[in-house]
Amino acid sequence: MNVISKDDKQIVKWLLIGCLIVASMLILGSITRLTNSGLSMVTWKPITGMLPPLNAAAWDVEFTQYKTSPEYEKLNYNFSLSEFKEIFFWEYSHRLLGRIAGIVFLLPFLYFLIKKKIKSKKLLIHLLIIFFMGGLQGVIGWFMVKSGLRDNPHVSHYWLAFHLITALILISYIYLVMLSLLFPGIGSGKLKTKTIYNLAKILLFITTIQIVYGAFIAGLKAGKFYPTFPKMGQEWMPNIISENFSNTGWIALIADPITIQFIHRWLAAIVLVLVIYILAKAQERFYSLHQRMALKLMLIAIIVQFVLGVFTILFSVPIILGVLHQFGAMLFLISILTVLYFFRTRNTPSLIA
């Protein structure tokens, strides 16, 4: 049995805190989007933008800058200062938490490095990659905001999807590094786990596409269409989908809101069926406690996520359900990674090798 060292325990606790902060940023980002607050700050000051406006004059400057944006000119031209402060709060909080995450990652990293608590070159590389990915998230987030500061006062749904996926990659990477420290050398030597492992890889691929389409829905507000389930209105596939496809071609698959919602719905069904199939295959054999728990968590995660998705559609994406649905996607993704980690054979390369 592998025993984790005291130094590695400290690193795991640090990474867990960092992972929770990034997950909190995911929640704040979802609230920011659903409250239409993401374009309230039209400048990016990574170092000097730590403090919010502290007096009336500072608020006047911030509000004046916002008035130059397309969002104000075309949508929010009747906004008062108090209304501006409401949307500013969410975007500022999201950016502030990003800066806090940077500090939380940097200072303990320097401490562990100076105290020589990072025992392997491989772990050091992983930690450097995490820090780089965190910084990259800030840059991607700003490009996403900039996409909505042009003529069209809405962020690009492509940039939104890119921002979400890279955030989830960061969370996933941190989580896998934690698993490698908590359960070093874990991996079945039995080839009977290979089927489950390969199926989980397929599930991860489809789920990634599903999350991208979820981001497309968020960016295009496609969840507001057809608040019915399982049919879309009175049809399984609305006629307008084929009409749009005829008019615009293949671009409809990633640009038409109704087509995107249709794809998202059926990908969700495919994911649910695949999870059930994996569980059915797993019933044929006996696995370790870690493997059985990973499978059960994955089943619970997909059931909760599927139900959340249905109610999010039925109620036309209220804020609380929209946030929970995005958070559920993260938890489901984590559950798949857990299955992959515990079902790999000793000859299978690690996901973070």
C-alpha positions as CSV (number, residue, x, y, z in Angstrom):
1,M,0.0,0.0,0.0
2,N,1.4,3.4,-1.0
3,V,1.7,6.0,1.8
4,I,1.6,9.6,0.9
5,S,4.4,11.7,2.4
6,K,3.8,14.8,4.6
7,D,5.1,17.1,1.9
8,D,2.8,15.6,-0.7
9,K,-0.1,16.0,1.7
10,Q,0.6,19.7,2.0
11,I,0.8,20.0,-1.8
12,V,-2.5,18.1,-2.2
13,K,-4.2,20.5,0.3
14,W,-2.9,23.5,-1.6
15,L,-4.0,22.1,-4.9
16,L,-7.5,21.3,-3.5
17,I,-7.9,24.9,-2.3
18,G,-6.8,26.1,-5.8
19,C,-9.2,23.7,-7.5
20,L,-12.1,24.9,-5.3
21,I,-11.2,28.5,-6.2
22,V,-11.2,27.8,-9.9
23,A,-14.5,25.9,-9.5
24,S,-15.9,29.0,-7.7
25,M,-14.8,31.1,-10.6
26,L,-16.7,28.8,-12.8
27,I,-19.9,29.5,-10.8
28,L,-19.2,33.2,-10.7
29,G,-18.6,33.2,-14.4
30,S,-22.0,31.5,-15.0
31,I,-23.8,34.0,-12.8
32,T,-22.0,36.9,-14.6
33,R,-23.2,35.5,-18.0
34,L,-26.7,34.8,-16.8
35,T,-27.1,38.3,-15.3
36,N,-25.7,39.9,-18.5
37,S,-22.9,41.4,-16.5
38,G,-19.8,40.3,-18.5
39,L,-19.4,43.5,-20.5
40,S,-19.7,45.9,-17.6
41,M,-15.9,46.3,-17.4
42,V,-14.5,47.6,-20.7
43,T,-10.8,47.6,-19.7
44,W,-8.4,45.0,-18.4
45,K,-5.9,45.9,-15.8
46,P,-4.4,42.7,-14.5
47,I,-2.1,44.3,-11.9
48,T,-3.7,47.7,-11.1
49,G,-7.4,46.6,-11.3
50,M,-7.4,44.8,-8.0
51,L,-9.4,47.5,-6.2
52,P,-13.0,48.5,-7.2
53,P,-14.1,52.1,-7.5
54,L,-13.9,53.5,-3.9
55,N,-15.6,56.9,-4.3
56,A,-18.1,58.8,-6.4
57,A,-15.4,60.1,-8.8
58,A,-14.0,56.7,-9.5
59,W,-17.5,55.3,-10.1
60,D,-18.2,58.2,-12.5
61,V,-15.0,57.3,-14.5
62,E,-16.0,53.6,-14.7
63,F,-19.5,54.4,-15.7
64,T,-18.3,56.9,-18.3
65,Q,-16.1,54.2,-19.8
66,Y,-19.0,51.7,-19.9
67,K,-21.1,54.3,-21.8
68,T,-18.7,54.1,-24.7
69,S,-19.4,50.3,-25.1
70,P,-21.8,48.9,-27.7
71,E,-23.8,47.2,-24.9
72,Y,-24.6,50.6,-23.3
73,E,-25.3,52.4,-26.6
74,K,-27.6,49.6,-28.0
75,L,-29.1,47.9,-25.0
76,N,-28.5,49.6,-21.7
77,Y,-28.7,53.3,-22.7
78,N,-31.3,53.9,-19.9
79,F,-29.1,52.5,-17.2
80,S,-28.7,54.4,-14.0
81,L,-25.5,54.4,-12.0
82,S,-27.1,52.0,-9.4
83,E,-28.1,49.6,-12.2
84,F,-24.5,49.7,-13.6
85,K,-23.1,48.9,-10.1
86,E,-25.2,45.8,-10.0
87,I,-23.8,44.3,-13.2
88,F,-20.3,45.6,-12.4
89,F,-20.3,43.7,-9.1
90,W,-20.5,40.3,-10.7
91,E,-17.8,40.9,-13.4
92,Y,-15.5,42.6,-10.8
93,S,-16.0,39.7,-8.4
94,H,-15.2,37.2,-11.2
95,R,-12.0,39.0,-12.1
96,L,-11.0,39.5,-8.4
97,L,-11.3,35.8,-7.7
98,G,-9.1,35.2,-10.7
99,R,-6.4,37.4,-9.1
100,I,-6.8,35.7,-5.8
101,A,-6.4,32.3,-7.5
102,G,-3.1,33.6,-9.0
103,I,-1.9,34.6,-5.6
104,V,-3.0,31.3,-4.0
105,F,-1.1,29.3,-6.7
106,L,2.0,31.5,-6.8
107,L,3.0,32.1,-3.1
108,P,2.6,28.5,-1.8
109,F,4.4,27.3,-5.0
110,L,7.4,29.5,-4.2
111,Y,7.3,28.3,-0.6
112,F,7.3,24.6,-1.6
113,L,10.0,25.3,-4.2
114,I,12.3,27.1,-1.7
115,K,11.7,24.5,1.0
116,K,12.4,21.7,-1.5
117,K,9.1,20.0,-0.8
118,I,8.5,19.3,-4.5
119,K,10.3,16.0,-4.7
120,S,10.2,15.1,-8.4
121,K,10.9,17.0,-11.6
122,K,7.7,15.5,-13.0
123,L,5.6,17.1,-10.3
124,L,7.4,20.4,-10.7
125,I,6.6,20.4,-14.4
126,H,2.9,19.7,-13.6
127,L,2.8,22.6,-11.2
128,L,4.4,24.9,-13.7
129,I,1.8,23.9,-16.3
130,I,-1.0,24.6,-13.8
131,F,0.3,28.0,-13.2
132,F,0.7,28.7,-16.9
133,M,-2.8,27.5,-17.6
134,G,-4.2,29.7,-14.9
135,G,-2.5,32.8,-16.4
136,L,-3.7,31.8,-19.8
137,Q,-7.3,31.7,-18.6
138,G,-7.1,35.4,-17.8
139,V,-5.9,36.2,-21.3
140,I,-8.6,34.1,-22.9
141,G,-11.3,35.7,-20.7
142,W,-10.2,39.1,-21.8
143,F,-10.3,38.2,-25.5
144,M,-13.8,36.8,-24.8
145,V,-14.9,40.1,-23.3
146,K,-13.3,42.0,-26.2
147,S,-15.4,40.1,-28.7
148,G,-18.5,41.8,-27.2
149,L,-17.0,45.3,-27.2
150,R,-17.3,45.7,-30.9
151,D,-20.4,46.4,-33.0
152,N,-22.4,43.4,-31.6
153,P,-22.8,43.8,-27.8
154,H,-22.6,40.1,-27.1
155,V,-19.6,38.0,-26.5
156,S,-18.7,35.4,-29.2
157,H,-20.1,32.0,-28.3
158,Y,-17.0,30.5,-29.7
159,W,-14.8,32.5,-27.3
160,L,-17.2,31.6,-24.5
161,A,-16.9,27.9,-25.3
162,F,-13.1,28.2,-25.5
163,H,-13.0,30.0,-22.1
164,L,-15.2,27.3,-20.5
165,I,-13.3,24.4,-21.9
166,T,-9.9,25.7,-20.9
167,A,-11.2,26.4,-17.4
168,L,-12.4,22.8,-17.2
169,I,-9.1,21.5,-18.5
170,L,-7.4,23.5,-15.8
171,I,-9.7,22.0,-13.1
172,S,-9.2,18.5,-14.6
173,Y,-5.5,18.9,-14.7
174,I,-5.3,20.0,-11.0
175,Y,-7.6,17.1,-10.0
176,L,-5.5,14.5,-11.8
177,V,-2.3,15.8,-10.2
178,M,-4.0,15.5,-6.9
179,L,-5.1,11.9,-7.6
180,S,-1.5,11.0,-8.7
181,L,-0.3,12.2,-5.3
182,L,-3.0,10.7,-3.2
183,F,-3.0,7.3,-5.0
184,P,0.4,6.9,-6.6
185,G,0.9,3.7,-8.5
186,I,-2.8,2.9,-8.5
187,G,-3.8,1.0,-11.6
188,S,-5.1,-2.5,-12.2
189,G,-2.8,-5.0,-13.6
190,K,-5.8,-6.9,-14.9
191,L,-6.8,-6.5,-18.6
192,K,-10.4,-6.9,-17.6
193,T,-10.5,-3.2,-16.8
194,K,-9.5,-2.3,-20.4
195,T,-13.1,-2.4,-21.7
196,I,-14.3,0.0,-19.1
197,Y,-11.3,2.3,-19.6
198,N,-11.8,2.5,-23.4
199,L,-15.6,3.1,-23.0
200,A,-14.8,5.9,-20.5
201,K,-12.4,7.5,-23.0
202,I,-15.3,7.5,-25.6
203,L,-17.5,9.0,-22.9
204,L,-15.0,11.7,-22.2
205,F,-14.8,12.6,-25.8
206,I,-18.6,12.9,-26.3
207,T,-18.9,14.8,-23.0
208,T,-16.4,17.3,-24.1
209,I,-18.4,17.9,-27.3
210,Q,-21.5,18.2,-25.2
211,I,-19.9,20.8,-22.9
212,V,-18.9,22.8,-26.0
213,Y,-22.4,22.8,-27.2
214,G,-23.6,23.8,-23.8
215,A,-21.4,26.8,-24.0
216,F,-22.7,27.6,-27.5
217,I,-26.2,27.5,-26.0
218,A,-25.2,29.8,-23.2
219,G,-23.5,32.3,-25.7
220,L,-26.5,32.3,-28.1
221,K,-29.1,32.1,-25.3
222,A,-30.4,29.1,-27.2
223,G,-31.9,27.6,-24.0
224,K,-34.7,30.1,-24.3
225,F,-36.2,28.4,-27.3
226,Y,-38.6,25.5,-27.0
227,P,-39.1,25.1,-23.2
228,T,-40.6,21.7,-23.7
229,F,-39.2,18.1,-23.3
230,P,-38.7,15.6,-24.7
231,K,-40.1,17.2,-27.9
232,M,-39.2,20.6,-29.1
233,G,-42.6,22.2,-29.2
234,Q,-44.8,19.6,-31.0
235,E,-42.0,18.1,-33.0
236,W,-39.0,15.9,-32.3
237,M,-37.0,17.9,-34.7
238,P,-38.4,21.3,-35.7
239,N,-38.8,21.9,-39.4
240,I,-36.9,25.2,-39.0
241,I,-33.7,23.2,-38.4
242,S,-33.7,21.7,-41.9
243,E,-34.7,25.1,-43.4
244,N,-31.7,26.8,-41.6
245,F,-29.4,24.0,-42.8
246,S,-30.6,24.4,-46.4
247,N,-30.0,28.2,-46.2
248,T,-26.7,28.3,-44.3
249,G,-25.2,24.9,-44.8
250,W,-22.9,23.1,-42.3
251,I,-22.3,26.4,-40.3
252,A,-25.8,25.8,-38.8
253,L,-24.3,23.0,-36.7
254,I,-22.3,25.6,-34.7
255,A,-24.1,28.9,-35.3
256,D,-27.9,28.3,-35.4
257,P,-29.4,28.4,-31.8
258,I,-32.2,25.9,-32.5
259,T,-29.9,23.4,-34.3
260,I,-27.5,23.7,-31.4
261,Q,-30.2,23.1,-28.8
262,F,-31.3,20.0,-30.8
263,I,-27.8,18.6,-30.9
264,H,-27.3,19.4,-27.2
265,R,-30.4,17.5,-26.2
266,W,-29.6,14.4,-28.1
267,L,-25.9,14.3,-27.1
268,A,-27.2,14.4,-23.5
269,A,-29.3,11.3,-24.2
270,I,-26.3,9.6,-25.8
271,V,-24.1,10.4,-22.8
272,L,-26.8,9.0,-20.4
273,V,-27.2,5.8,-22.4
274,L,-23.4,5.3,-22.6
275,V,-23.0,5.7,-18.8
276,I,-25.7,3.1,-18.2
277,Y,-24.0,0.8,-20.7
278,I,-20.7,1.2,-18.9
279,L,-22.4,0.3,-15.6
280,A,-24.0,-2.7,-17.2
281,K,-20.7,-3.9,-18.5
282,A,-19.1,-3.4,-15.1
283,Q,-21.7,-5.6,-13.5
284,E,-20.1,-8.6,-15.2
285,R,-17.0,-8.4,-13.1
286,F,-15.7,-7.6,-9.6
287,Y,-13.6,-4.5,-9.1
288,S,-11.8,-2.7,-6.3
289,L,-13.5,-0.4,-3.9
290,H,-12.1,2.7,-5.7
291,Q,-13.3,1.5,-9.0
292,R,-16.8,0.7,-7.7
293,M,-17.1,4.1,-6.0
294,A,-15.9,5.9,-9.2
295,L,-18.6,4.1,-11.3
296,K,-21.4,4.9,-8.8
297,L,-20.3,8.6,-8.6
298,M,-20.4,8.8,-12.4
299,L,-23.9,7.3,-12.5
300,I,-25.2,9.7,-9.8
301,A,-23.5,12.7,-11.5
302,I,-25.1,12.0,-15.0
303,I,-28.6,11.4,-13.5
304,V,-28.4,14.7,-11.6
305,Q,-27.0,16.5,-14.6
306,F,-29.6,15.2,-17.0
307,V,-32.5,16.1,-14.7
308,L,-31.0,19.6,-14.2
309,G,-30.7,20.0,-17.9
310,V,-34.4,19.1,-18.4
311,F,-35.6,21.5,-15.8
312,T,-33.3,24.2,-17.0
313,I,-35.0,23.9,-20.4
314,L,-38.5,23.7,-19.0
315,F,-38.1,26.8,-17.0
316,S,-36.3,28.8,-19.7
317,V,-32.9,28.9,-18.0
318,P,-33.5,30.6,-14.6
319,I,-30.2,31.8,-13.0
320,I,-30.1,29.2,-10.2
321,L,-30.7,26.2,-12.6
322,G,-28.3,27.6,-15.2
323,V,-25.6,27.8,-12.6
324,L,-26.3,24.4,-11.2
325,H,-26.3,22.8,-14.6
326,Q,-22.9,24.3,-15.5
327,F,-21.5,23.2,-12.1
328,G,-23.0,19.7,-12.7
329,A,-21.1,19.5,-16.0
330,M,-17.9,20.0,-14.1
331,L,-18.7,17.4,-11.5
332,F,-19.7,14.9,-14.2
333,L,-16.4,15.5,-16.0
334,I,-14.5,15.0,-12.8
335,S,-16.4,11.7,-12.3
336,I,-15.3,10.5,-15.7
337,L,-11.7,11.3,-15.0
338,T,-11.9,9.4,-11.7
339,V,-13.1,6.3,-13.6
340,L,-10.3,6.7,-16.1
341,Y,-7.7,7.1,-13.4
342,F,-8.8,4.0,-11.4
343,F,-9.5,1.8,-14.4
344,R,-6.3,2.3,-16.3
345,T,-3.9,-0.7,-16.3
346,R,-0.3,-0.4,-15.2
347,N,0.7,-0.4,-18.9
348,T,-1.7,2.5,-19.7
349,P,-0.1,5.9,-19.8
350,S,-1.3,8.4,-17.3
351,L,-3.6,11.2,-18.5
352,I,-1.1,13.7,-17.3
353,A,2.1,11.8,-18.2
